[in-house]
Amino acid sequence: MTGIVYARETDLSSADYIAVVGETYMRDSRPIGNPSRVDEMLSGSNFVVTAREADGTIVGLARGMNDGAWVCYCADLAVRESYQGKGIGKALLDKMAELLGPRVGIALIAYPEAAKFYRKIGLDEYPGFFRERNDQS
Ligand SMILES: CC(C)(COP(=O)(O)OP(=O)(O)OC[C@H]1O[C@@H](n2cnc3c(N)ncnc32)[C@H](O)[C@@H]1OP(=O)(O)O)[C@@H](O)C(=O)NCCC(=O)NCCS
């Protein structure tokens, strides 16, 4: 989609995160009712890339944890529902890869609903495992 600006951000606000994630089905699996916990998630994420309209409106984000030498774990990829299907999700991951450089790969655990998207954009597929947390609040 033209006119969208993709950039790394180091101080994404919980309000912007909630604005995006709250407009996807991920709203039911992220603590968006607890902005201070979202702030903690963002402070612990050293590689966040956003997609914004020219007027600054946030429309998508990729939230990653990067070791700087081998792998960046992408904990969230989300595009606002009204902006989905316009190439923004793919562009966010492409921008993340470009900024990470050739030494660092991107790993993530996909929701079943999103698996087709990752296959479509050409990511390699491996079994994923996840130890669930107890506190979802
Ligand atoms: C999944 C998500 C990030 C994809 O972003 P998007 O901007 O909608 O996807 P894009 O427009 O970049 O799609 C790129 C390609 O994948 C295809 N695609 C997108 N979502 C798809 C899906 N769910 N199933 C199959 N193909 C899909 C698009 O049609 C497009 O194909 P094309 O190049 O032939 O046109 C976005 O839909 C989203 O936020 N969904 C809800 C949250 C989510 O599932 N996040 C991922 C958690 S693991």
PDBQT file of the ligand as one rigid body, heavy atoms in Angstrom, charges set to zero:
ROOT
HETATM    1  C1  LIG A 201      -1.633 -11.870   9.492  1.00  0.00    +0.000 C 
HETATM    2  C2  LIG A 201      -1.434 -10.398   9.158  1.00  0.00    +0.000 C 
HETATM    3  C3  LIG A 201      -0.269  -9.813   9.963  1.00  0.00    +0.000 C 
HETATM    4  C4  LIG A 201      -1.116 -10.285   7.651  1.00  0.00    +0.000 C 
HETATM    5  O1  LIG A 201      -0.949  -8.920   7.316  1.00  0.00    +0.000 OA
HETATM    6  P1  LIG A 201      -1.690  -8.337   6.048  1.00  0.00    +0.000 P 
HETATM    7  O2  LIG A 201      -1.218  -6.964   5.853  1.00  0.00    +0.000 OA
HETATM    8  O3  LIG A 201      -3.153  -8.559   6.188  1.00  0.00    +0.000 OA
HETATM    9  O4  LIG A 201      -1.138  -9.309   4.897  1.00  0.00    +0.000 OA
HETATM   10  P2  LIG A 201      -0.515  -8.879   3.479  1.00  0.00    +0.000 P 
HETATM   11  O5  LIG A 201      -1.506  -7.999   2.786  1.00  0.00    +0.000 OA
HETATM   12  O6  LIG A 201       0.861  -8.365   3.627  1.00  0.00    +0.000 OA
HETATM   13  O7  LIG A 201      -0.501 -10.299   2.759  1.00  0.00    +0.000 OA
HETATM   14  C5  LIG A 201       0.594 -10.776   1.987  1.00  0.00    +0.000 C 
HETATM   15  C6  LIG A 201       0.086 -11.942   1.176  1.00  0.00    +0.000 C 
HETATM   16  O8  LIG A 201      -0.418 -12.966   2.063  1.00  0.00    +0.000 OA
HETATM   17  C7  LIG A 201      -1.795 -13.209   1.782  1.00  0.00    +0.000 C 
HETATM   18  N1  LIG A 201      -2.490 -13.388   3.056  1.00  0.00    +0.000 N 
HETATM   19  C8  LIG A 201      -2.652 -12.491   4.050  1.00  0.00    +0.000 A 
HETATM   20  N2  LIG A 201      -3.319 -13.025   5.079  1.00  0.00    +0.000 NA
HETATM   21  C9  LIG A 201      -3.610 -14.302   4.707  1.00  0.00    +0.000 A 
HETATM   22  C10 LIG A 201      -4.281 -15.369   5.347  1.00  0.00    +0.000 A 
HETATM   23  N3  LIG A 201      -4.798 -15.239   6.582  1.00  0.00    +0.000 N 
HETATM   24  N4  LIG A 201      -4.380 -16.549   4.686  1.00  0.00    +0.000 NA
HETATM   25  C11 LIG A 201      -3.853 -16.682   3.442  1.00  0.00    +0.000 A 
HETATM   26  N5  LIG A 201      -3.176 -15.697   2.787  1.00  0.00    +0.000 NA
HETATM   27  C12 LIG A 201      -3.070 -14.535   3.414  1.00  0.00    +0.000 A 
HETATM   28  C13 LIG A 201      -2.288 -11.971   1.072  1.00  0.00    +0.000 C 
HETATM   29  O9  LIG A 201      -3.390 -12.278   0.243  1.00  0.00    +0.000 OA
HETATM   30  C14 LIG A 201      -1.082 -11.569   0.274  1.00  0.00    +0.000 C 
HETATM   31  O10 LIG A 201      -0.995 -12.354  -0.899  1.00  0.00    +0.000 OA
HETATM   32  P3  LIG A 201      -0.700 -11.655  -2.328  1.00  0.00    +0.000 P 
HETATM   33  O11 LIG A 201       0.697 -11.118  -2.239  1.00  0.00    +0.000 OA
HETATM   34  O12 LIG A 201      -0.864 -12.746  -3.309  1.00  0.00    +0.000 OA
HETATM   35  O13 LIG A 201      -1.708 -10.575  -2.457  1.00  0.00    +0.000 OA
HETATM   36  C15 LIG A 201      -2.718  -9.555   9.422  1.00  0.00    +0.000 C 
HETATM   37  O14 LIG A 201      -3.762 -10.047   8.632  1.00  0.00    +0.000 OA
HETATM   38  C16 LIG A 201      -3.142  -9.555  10.873  1.00  0.00    +0.000 C 
HETATM   39  O15 LIG A 201      -2.741  -8.698  11.641  1.00  0.00    +0.000 OA
HETATM   40  N6  LIG A 201      -3.972 -10.528  11.269  1.00  0.00    +0.000 N 
HETATM   41  C17 LIG A 201      -4.471 -10.630  12.631  1.00  0.00    +0.000 C 
HETATM   42  C18 LIG A 201      -3.354 -10.883  13.622  1.00  0.00    +0.000 C 
HETATM   43  C19 LIG A 201      -2.453 -12.042  13.220  1.00  0.00    +0.000 C 
HETATM   44  O16 LIG A 201      -2.910 -13.105  12.808  1.00  0.00    +0.000 OA
HETATM   45  N7  LIG A 201      -1.143 -11.828  13.391  1.00  0.00    +0.000 N 
HETATM   46  C20 LIG A 201      -0.174 -12.852  13.189  1.00  0.00    +0.000 C 
HETATM   47  C21 LIG A 201      -0.028 -13.591  14.491  1.00  0.00    +0.000 C 
HETATM   48  S1  LIG A 201       1.030 -14.989  14.340  1.00  0.00    +0.000 SA
ENDROOT
TORSDOF 0
